[in-house]
Amino acid sequence: MAITDKMGKNSRLSVKIQTFWTRFYGQMLQKTAFVRKSPS
């Protein structure tokens, strides 16, 4: 039981981290794309 509970908590945490990183990388890609499009 303890192992399954630990795995469940870890999976929830990993999902939170994945959503955070996907948002972070999305913003970074948008910023880099915008900078590349700008003439400067």
C-alpha distance matrix in Angstrom:
0.0 3.8 5.5 5.3 6.1 8.5 9.9 10.6 12.4 14.2 15.3 16.7 18.5 19.9 21.2 22.9 24.4 25.6 27.3 28.9 30.2 31.5 33.4 34.6 35.8 37.4 39.4 40.4 41.6 43.6 45.2 46.2 47.5 49.5 50.9 51.9 53.7 55.6 58.9 58.3
3.8 0.0 3.8 5.6 5.1 6.1 8.6 9.9 10.6 12.2 14.2 15.5 16.5 18.2 20.0 21.3 22.5 24.1 26.0 27.1 28.4 30.1 31.9 32.8 34.1 36.0 37.8 38.6 40.0 42.1 43.4 44.4 46.0 47.9 49.1 50.2 52.1 53.9 57.2 56.3
5.5 3.8 0.0 3.8 5.4 5.1 6.1 8.6 10.0 10.5 12.2 14.3 15.3 16.2 18.2 20.0 20.8 22.0 24.3 25.6 26.4 28.0 30.2 31.0 32.0 33.9 36.0 36.6 37.8 40.1 41.5 42.2 43.8 45.9 47.0 47.9 49.9 51.9 55.1 54.3
5.3 5.6 3.8 0.0 3.8 5.4 5.0 6.1 8.7 9.8 10.4 12.4 14.2 15.0 16.4 18.5 19.8 20.6 22.6 24.3 25.4 26.5 28.7 29.9 30.9 32.5 34.7 35.6 36.6 38.7 40.4 41.2 42.5 44.6 46.0 46.9 48.6 50.7 54.0 53.5
6.1 5.1 5.4 3.8 0.0 3.8 5.4 5.1 6.3 8.6 9.9 10.8 12.4 14.2 15.5 16.9 18.5 19.9 21.5 22.9 24.4 25.8 27.5 28.7 30.1 31.7 33.5 34.6 35.9 37.8 39.3 40.5 41.9 43.7 45.1 46.3 48.0 49.8 53.2 52.6
8.5 6.1 5.1 5.4 3.8 0.0 3.8 5.4 5.2 6.1 8.6 10.0 10.6 12.2 14.2 15.5 16.4 18.1 20.1 21.1 22.3 24.1 25.9 26.7 28.0 29.9 31.7 32.5 33.9 36.0 37.3 38.3 39.9 41.8 43.0 44.2 46.1 47.8 51.1 50.3
9.9 8.6 6.1 5.0 5.4 3.8 0.0 3.8 5.5 5.0 6.0 8.6 9.8 10.2 12.1 14.2 15.0 16.0 18.3 19.8 20.6 22.0 24.2 25.2 26.1 27.9 30.0 30.8 31.9 34.0 35.6 36.4 37.8 39.9 41.2 42.1 44.0 46.0 49.2 48.6
10.6 9.9 8.6 6.1 5.1 5.4 3.8 0.0 3.8 5.4 5.1 6.3 8.7 9.9 10.7 12.6 14.3 15.2 16.8 18.6 20.0 21.0 22.9 24.4 25.6 26.9 29.0 30.2 31.3 33.1 34.8 36.0 37.2 39.1 40.6 41.7 43.3 45.2 48.6 48.2
12.4 10.6 10.0 8.7 6.3 5.2 5.5 3.8 0.0 3.8 5.5 5.2 6.2 8.6 9.9 10.8 12.4 14.2 15.6 16.7 18.4 20.0 21.5 22.6 24.2 25.8 27.4 28.6 30.1 31.8 33.2 34.5 36.0 37.7 39.1 40.4 42.1 43.8 47.2 46.5
14.2 12.2 10.5 9.8 8.6 6.1 5.0 5.4 3.8 0.0 3.8 5.4 5.0 6.0 8.5 9.8 10.4 12.0 14.2 15.2 16.2 18.0 19.9 20.7 21.9 23.8 25.6 26.4 27.8 29.9 31.2 32.2 33.8 35.7 36.9 38.0 39.9 41.7 45.0 44.2
15.3 14.2 12.2 10.4 9.9 8.6 6.0 5.1 5.5 3.8 0.0 3.8 5.4 5.0 6.1 8.7 9.8 10.3 12.3 14.2 15.1 16.2 18.4 19.7 20.6 22.1 24.3 25.3 26.3 28.3 30.0 31.0 32.2 34.3 35.7 36.7 38.4 40.4 43.7 43.3
16.7 15.5 14.3 12.4 10.8 10.0 8.6 6.3 5.2 5.4 3.8 0.0 3.8 5.5 5.1 6.4 8.7 9.9 10.8 12.5 14.3 15.4 16.9 18.4 20.0 21.1 23.0 24.4 25.7 27.3 28.9 30.3 31.6 33.2 34.8 36.1 37.6 39.4 42.9 42.4
18.5 16.5 15.3 14.2 12.4 10.6 9.8 8.7 6.2 5.0 5.4 3.8 0.0 3.8 5.4 5.1 6.2 8.6 10.0 10.6 12.3 14.2 15.5 16.4 18.1 19.8 21.3 22.4 24.1 25.8 27.1 28.4 30.0 31.6 32.9 34.3 36.1 37.7 41.0 40.3
19.9 18.2 16.2 15.0 14.2 12.2 10.2 9.9 8.6 6.0 5.0 5.5 3.8 0.0 3.8 5.4 5.0 6.0 8.6 9.7 10.3 12.0 14.1 15.0 16.0 17.8 19.8 20.6 21.8 23.9 25.4 26.3 27.8 29.8 31.1 32.1 34.0 35.8 39.1 38.5
21.2 20.0 18.2 16.4 15.5 14.2 12.1 10.7 9.9 8.5 6.1 5.1 5.4 3.8 0.0 3.8 5.4 5.0 6.2 8.6 9.9 10.5 12.4 14.1 15.2 16.3 18.4 19.8 20.8 22.4 24.3 25.5 26.6 28.5 30.2 31.3 32.7 34.6 38.1 37.8
22.9 21.3 20.0 18.5 16.9 15.5 14.2 12.6 10.8 9.8 8.7 6.4 5.1 5.4 3.8 0.0 3.8 5.5 5.3 6.2 8.7 10.0 10.8 12.3 14.2 15.4 16.8 18.4 20.0 21.3 22.8 24.4 25.8 27.2 28.8 30.3 31.7 33.3 36.8 36.3
24.4 22.5 20.8 19.8 18.5 16.4 15.0 14.3 12.4 10.4 9.8 8.7 6.2 5.0 5.4 3.8 0.0 3.8 5.5 5.0 6.1 8.5 9.9 10.3 12.0 13.9 15.4 16.2 17.9 19.8 20.9 22.2 23.9 25.5 26.7 28.1 30.0 31.5 34.9 34.1
25.6 24.1 22.0 20.6 19.9 18.1 16.0 15.2 14.2 12.0 10.3 9.9 8.6 6.0 5.0 5.5 3.8 0.0 3.8 5.4 5.2 6.0 8.6 9.7 10.4 11.9 14.2 15.1 16.1 18.1 19.8 20.7 22.0 24.0 25.5 26.5 28.1 30.1 33.4 33.0
27.3 26.0 24.3 22.6 21.5 20.1 18.3 16.8 15.6 14.2 12.3 10.8 10.0 8.6 6.2 5.3 5.5 3.8 0.0 3.8 5.6 5.2 6.2 8.6 10.0 10.5 12.4 14.3 15.3 16.5 18.4 20.0 21.0 22.5 24.4 25.7 26.9 28.7 32.3 32.0
28.9 27.1 25.6 24.3 22.9 21.1 19.8 18.6 16.7 15.2 14.2 12.5 10.6 9.7 8.6 6.2 5.0 5.4 3.8 0.0 3.8 5.5 5.3 6.1 8.6 9.8 10.8 12.3 14.2 15.5 16.7 18.4 20.0 21.2 22.7 24.4 25.9 27.3 30.7 30.1
30.2 28.4 26.4 25.4 24.4 22.3 20.6 20.0 18.4 16.2 15.1 14.3 12.3 10.3 9.9 8.7 6.1 5.2 5.6 3.8 0.0 3.8 5.4 4.9 5.9 8.2 9.8 10.3 11.9 13.9 15.1 16.1 17.9 19.6 20.8 22.1 23.9 25.6 28.9 28.2
31.5 30.1 28.0 26.5 25.8 24.1 22.0 21.0 20.0 18.0 16.2 15.4 14.2 12.0 10.5 10.0 8.5 6.0 5.2 5.5 3.8 0.0 3.8 5.5 5.2 5.9 8.6 9.8 10.4 12.1 14.1 15.2 16.2 18.1 19.8 20.8 22.2 24.3 27.7 27.5
33.4 31.9 30.2 28.7 27.5 25.9 24.2 22.9 21.5 19.9 18.4 16.9 15.5 14.1 12.4 10.8 9.9 8.6 6.2 5.3 5.4 3.8 0.0 3.8 5.6 5.0 6.3 8.7 9.9 10.6 12.3 14.3 15.3 16.5 18.4 20.0 21.1 22.7 26.3 26.0
34.6 32.8 31.0 29.9 28.7 26.7 25.2 24.4 22.6 20.7 19.7 18.4 16.4 15.0 14.1 12.3 10.3 9.7 8.6 6.1 4.9 5.5 3.8 0.0 3.8 5.4 5.3 6.3 8.7 10.0 10.7 12.4 14.3 15.4 16.6 18.4 20.1 21.3 24.7 24.0
35.8 34.1 32.0 30.9 30.1 28.0 26.1 25.6 24.2 21.9 20.6 20.0 18.1 16.0 15.2 14.2 12.0 10.4 10.0 8.6 5.9 5.2 5.6 3.8 0.0 3.8 5.4 4.9 6.0 8.5 9.7 10.4 12.0 14.0 15.1 16.2 18.1 19.9 23.1 22.7
37.4 36.0 33.9 32.5 31.7 29.9 27.9 26.9 25.8 23.8 22.1 21.1 19.8 17.8 16.3 15.4 13.9 11.9 10.5 9.8 8.2 5.9 5.0 5.4 3.8 0.0 3.8 5.5 5.2 6.2 8.6 10.0 10.5 12.2 14.3 15.4 16.5 18.4 22.0 22.0
39.4 37.8 36.0 34.7 33.5 31.7 30.0 29.0 27.4 25.6 24.3 23.0 21.3 19.8 18.4 16.8 15.4 14.2 12.4 10.8 9.8 8.6 6.3 5.3 5.4 3.8 0.0 3.8 5.5 5.1 6.1 8.6 9.8 10.5 12.2 14.2 15.3 16.6 20.1 19.8
40.4 38.6 36.6 35.6 34.6 32.5 30.8 30.2 28.6 26.4 25.3 24.4 22.4 20.6 19.8 18.4 16.2 15.1 14.3 12.3 10.3 9.8 8.7 6.3 4.9 5.5 3.8 0.0 3.8 5.4 5.1 6.1 8.5 9.8 10.5 12.2 14.2 15.4 18.7 18.0
41.6 40.0 37.8 36.6 35.9 33.9 31.9 31.3 30.1 27.8 26.3 25.7 24.1 21.8 20.8 20.0 17.9 16.1 15.3 14.2 11.9 10.4 9.9 8.7 6.0 5.2 5.5 3.8 0.0 3.8 5.4 5.2 6.0 8.5 9.9 10.5 12.2 14.3 17.5 17.5
43.6 42.1 40.1 38.7 37.8 36.0 34.0 33.1 31.8 29.9 28.3 27.3 25.8 23.9 22.4 21.3 19.8 18.1 16.5 15.5 13.9 12.1 10.6 10.0 8.5 6.2 5.1 5.4 3.8 0.0 3.8 5.6 5.1 6.1 8.6 9.9 10.5 12.3 15.9 16.3
45.2 43.4 41.5 40.4 39.3 37.3 35.6 34.8 33.2 31.2 30.0 28.9 27.1 25.4 24.3 22.8 20.9 19.8 18.4 16.7 15.1 14.1 12.3 10.7 9.7 8.6 6.1 5.1 5.4 3.8 0.0 3.8 5.5 5.1 6.1 8.6 9.9 10.7 14.1 13.7
46.2 44.4 42.2 41.2 40.5 38.3 36.4 36.0 34.5 32.2 31.0 30.3 28.4 26.3 25.5 24.4 22.2 20.7 20.0 18.4 16.1 15.2 14.3 12.4 10.4 10.0 8.6 6.1 5.2 5.6 3.8 0.0 3.8 5.4 5.1 6.1 8.6 10.0 12.9 12.5
47.5 46.0 43.8 42.5 41.9 39.9 37.8 37.2 36.0 33.8 32.2 31.6 30.0 27.8 26.6 25.8 23.9 22.0 21.0 20.0 17.9 16.2 15.3 14.3 12.0 10.5 9.8 8.5 6.0 5.1 5.5 3.8 0.0 3.8 5.5 5.1 6.2 8.7 11.9 12.6
49.5 47.9 45.9 44.6 43.7 41.8 39.9 39.1 37.7 35.7 34.3 33.2 31.6 29.8 28.5 27.2 25.5 24.0 22.5 21.2 19.6 18.1 16.5 15.4 14.0 12.2 10.5 9.8 8.5 6.1 5.1 5.4 3.8 0.0 3.8 5.5 5.1 6.3 10.0 10.7
50.9 49.1 47.0 46.0 45.1 43.0 41.2 40.6 39.1 36.9 35.7 34.8 32.9 31.1 30.2 28.8 26.7 25.5 24.4 22.7 20.8 19.8 18.4 16.6 15.1 14.3 12.2 10.5 9.9 8.6 6.1 5.1 5.5 3.8 0.0 3.8 5.5 5.2 8.2 7.8
51.9 50.2 47.9 46.9 46.3 44.2 42.1 41.7 40.4 38.0 36.7 36.1 34.3 32.1 31.3 30.3 28.1 26.5 25.7 24.4 22.1 20.8 20.0 18.4 16.2 15.4 14.2 12.2 10.5 9.9 8.6 6.1 5.1 5.5 3.8 0.0 3.8 5.5 7.5 8.2
53.7 52.1 49.9 48.6 48.0 46.1 44.0 43.3 42.1 39.9 38.4 37.6 36.1 34.0 32.7 31.7 30.0 28.1 26.9 25.9 23.9 22.2 21.1 20.1 18.1 16.5 15.3 14.2 12.2 10.5 9.9 8.6 6.2 5.1 5.5 3.8 0.0 3.8 6.4 8.6
55.6 53.9 51.9 50.7 49.8 47.8 46.0 45.2 43.8 41.7 40.4 39.4 37.7 35.8 34.6 33.3 31.5 30.1 28.7 27.3 25.6 24.3 22.7 21.3 19.9 18.4 16.6 15.4 14.3 12.3 10.7 10.0 8.7 6.3 5.2 5.5 3.8 0.0 3.9 5.6
58.9 57.2 55.1 54.0 53.2 51.1 49.2 48.6 47.2 45.0 43.7 42.9 41.0 39.1 38.1 36.8 34.9 33.4 32.3 30.7 28.9 27.7 26.3 24.7 23.1 22.0 20.1 18.7 17.5 15.9 14.1 12.9 11.9 10.0 8.2 7.5 6.4 3.9 0.0 3.8
58.3 56.3 54.3 53.5 52.6 50.3 48.6 48.2 46.5 44.2 43.3 42.4 40.3 38.5 37.8 36.3 34.1 33.0 32.0 30.1 28.2 27.5 26.0 24.0 22.7 22.0 19.8 18.0 17.5 16.3 13.7 12.5 12.6 10.7 7.8 8.2 8.6 5.6 3.8 0.0
